[in-house]
Amino acid sequence: MSTLPFSTAQSSSVSCYTFVSGFNYRASHSNLFLVRTPRFFNRLARRNLSVKNIASDRRQELKDPSVNGEETPEPDSASIAASIQYHAEFTPLFSPEHFDLPKAFVATAESVRDSLIINWNATYKYYEKMNVKQAYYLSMEYLQGRALLNAIGNLELSGAYADALRKLGHELENVAGHEPDAALGNGGLGRLASCFLDSLATLNYPAWGYGLRYKYGLFKQLITKDGQEEVAENWLEMGNPWEIVRNDVSYSVKFYGEVISKPDGSKEWIGGENITAVAYDVPIPGYKTKTTINLRLWSTKVAPNEFDLRAYNDGDHAKACAALKNAEKICYILYPGDESIEGKILRLKQQYTLCSASLQDIIAHFEKRSGKPVNWEKFPEKVAVQMNDTHPTLCIPELIRILIDLKGLSWKESWDITQRTVAYTNHTVLPEALEKWSLDLLQELLPRHVEIIRMIDEELIRTIIAEYGTENLDLLQHKLKQMRILDNIELPDSVLELLVKPEESSAVDSIEEVEVSDEETEPTDEEQSEEQDTNAKDVVTFEPDPNLPKTVRMANLCVVGGSAVNGVAEIHSEIVKNEVFNEFYKLWPEKFQNKTNGVTPRRWIRFCNPVLSEIITKWTGTDDWVLNTEKLSTLAKFSDNEDLQSEWREAKRINKIKVADFIKEKTGYIVNPDAMFDVQVKRMHEYKRQLLNIMGIVYRYKKMKEMSPEERKARYVPRVCIFGGKAFATYVQAKRIVKFITDVGTTVNHDADIGDLLKVVFVPDYNVSVAEVLIPGSELSQHISTAGMEASGTSNMKFAMNGCILIGTLDGANVEIRQEVGEDNFFLFGAEAHEIAGLRKERAEGKFIPDPRFEEVKAFVRNGVFGNYNYEELMGSLEGNEGYGRADYFLVGKDFPGYVECQEKVDEAYKDQKRWTKMSILNTAGSYKFSSDRTIREYARDIWRIQPVLLP
């Protein structure tokens, strides 16, 4: 029998403990002792504390029998209160005197985590027993947001936990508000990864996520008089109650060193710098299911013997701690600035740590489940690795390295296994995001991987030559220039041998021409001219340009090394096939797919917008829409119903009041909840065109100032224009835009002539929790990127699900959203993707004539209306015809007149609230397609080829 001391300081609520099955009490002087009986441990090991299994309707109705044949009831509020108090007392991170909100949050989270661990263990053991094929999702970002409400919502215990906390003197909403957002991501890439994990668990697919455990995240954004300022995140300051450190799960990760050839011809990577990656597990529960999958995050450290005790005692503390700090800093910051060589090295270390530790872990699972001897040919039949963008690209050469160097497989076997195991999701068409790394830098940091990348590149070259031949050297040169992984790097000798043939040919001529020595007689000008005229292709050379850098193109490596390549919206996937990777598409059309992104309806309607959720359930007749979002389409047939419209408007106003309160708390500004709430919240980037939005607002403000009060009121609908998003710390132009928005807000919001007709608010430190407040209360949402540059977007889906009407271009998922919600329920403007190249060419030729309204706005800004800050650089970027930072590359000026005119249509529509409400309802009804459940089913079917696994 085990006894645990329980303080009498909390005896007022001690009776709650009697509800925990298997607990008894006895008195001893001034203390109570909580006695854990053997029956308690047996029952705890066997019972299902918190979940229902959706394997069948019948299974939902049954209770799991306890060890003595009794039914174990679902947890009620009293047993939950006991569990919370237990964690407050016996797993404390706080002093025992008080049970305040921070302590209540941690104790509540640990209570929930108990249930998740039971389900996590059951899920993992069953996968292991059944030896299922499992998908592994590798991502540098997971933008999870707060986990408490999501976890208890998925476990269907929201009411029970609310009652339990009320018994203990707190409200669930207040307790949940003390959870910091996990600082593991920045934008849509990371939020998508988190939505995918939710759907994988909910749909019972065997899968894990892998990422890095960033100590300080990206940064916490402060908005001051100088614009954006960055400080380190403090999300781990009070500990993370959701994570479970696995000190027994760690892997060595190597950098630098050298590669040696052993007598048997094999290679060994020796020397260099070694660090240790330690696993931290975060359980991810599914909705209405026992399945709980895992997000495994890696933290980095070195062994204690790396601490230089002698140097420390000699007073050289920096030297003593150098190895420790060098390892730890890998997981300090998400996306460290890479302007310096040190920053580049750190980013590469991050990417390789994720890939190496994750693959070692994946292979360990495979070997454990396979038994001996291991049949490596079956590896792709049991493992699917998905690379979320190019950040995890190094898992391709790393998997090959492990298979060849450590498992003894041949190159051919390893290359085949890798190509059948790994797949790649492309998230961007922006050149700077299609990563290129210096060959020299990679060679220094990962010498063995560069050898393997050279082998992959040579394999690709041979494939290209086999496909296109060597007769047309112009064509061959073009293909190699577009497709090679190694850019501006000499051809391998073995490939040159393929091009040099004994018989006379143009290939011989061209290769010989490259190798002419200085002593040989130079041809005359006449001979040169004649040769060029008669056989122009002889001048083709495959030599690198000494004036250009030698780089490794990671996106090309992803395409070559993976089984599938997918875009994330229909228009984006077409651009991927026809532009970004067109040469690869022509070679391997079967590799390319579309998987339009999606978002989880649990977090993005059910939990963040309970008022609207109740209305949806009432009018669809079921709450099954949370799992089967196609049932949202039922709302369309009631869109004209006055009762639904009245309820819908009331729900929106309730959410707008929450937004108004939130804005006051975060910024000090008081806004009118009866005004239209116009929102643009996303990562700050020039292509997302927050600049277009704020210049439209400046035009609106200028016109208001030129009118009488009566004219203003008649012409304009009152608006609250809300911005949010982080500009990368070294992205100067994006930070100028943040400064401009805040300066406009300062001027407009204090203009007594304008009053509540226009407010401009920048919400600091935009994250998932902020989005969960703003999105339900928004009425117009701006998705106005330059066409062809936004791969998909996911916030557009979240806004539409919550009945927000979109204004935007035909870009990313906007195209499909507009199709589903109806053209009349989407405010469209702007140039289309196929026009962009021509418009930029027209600009370069000096043919662009700016709209007078656009010129008027720039002049207004330059007049100093919004303060003393010099906006010449920002306004100047919209002028000229060419040059870096000039020529309006993102076509703000081109689309400005259409944008202004479209906003006038928005005003007219909003004045007719019946029409506006119908549009809002139809947006929610039409958003059914954009659930991440649908996306995950497509990945599982078409790429990973995995099946749902229902736990018994």
Secondary structure, DSSP 8 states (H G I E B T S, - for coil): -EEEEE-GGGGGGGGGGGGSTTEEEEEETTEEEEEE-HHHHHHHHH--SS----S-HHHHH---B-TTS-B-----HHHHHHHHHHHHHHS-SS-TT---HHHHHHHHHHHHHHHHHHHHHHHHHHHHHHT--EEEEE-S-------HHHHHHHTT-HHHHHHHHHHTT--HHHHHTT-----S--SHHHHHHHHHHHHHHHTT--EEEEEE--SS-S-EEEEETTEEEEE---TTTT--TT-EEEEEEEEEEEES-EEEE-TTS-EEEESSEEEEEEEEEEEEE-TTSS-EEEEEEEEEE--GGGS-HHHHHTT-HHHHHHHHHHHHGGGT-SS---SSHHHHHHHHHHHHHHHHHHHHHHHHHHHHHH-SS--GGGHHHHEEEEEESSTTTTHHHHHHHIIIIIT---HHHHHHHHHHHEEEE-----GGGS-EEEHHHHHHH-HHHHHHHHHHHHHHHHHHHHHH-SS-HHHHHHHHHHH-SEET----HHHHHHH--SS--HHHHHHHHHT--TTS----HHHHHHHHHH-GGGG------TTS--EEEHHHHHHHH-S-EEESSHHHHHHIIIIITHHHHHH-GGGEEE----B-HIIIIIIT-HHHHHHHHHHHT-SGGGT-GGGGGGGGGGTT-HHHHHHHHHHHHHHHHHHHHHHHHHH-----TTSEEEEEES---GGGTHHHHHHHHHHHHHHHHTS-HHHHHHH---EEEEEE----TT-HHHHHHHHHHHHHHHHHHT-TTTGGGEEEEEESS--HHHHHHHHHH-SEEEE---TT-----SHHHHHHHTT-EEEE-S-TTHHHHHHHH-GGGSEE-S--GGGHHHHHHHHHTT-----HHHHHHHHHHHTTTT-S---HHHHHTTSSSSSTT-TTTT-HHHHHHHHHHHHHHHHHHHHSHHHHHHHHHHHHHHGGGGBHHHHHHHHIIIII--------
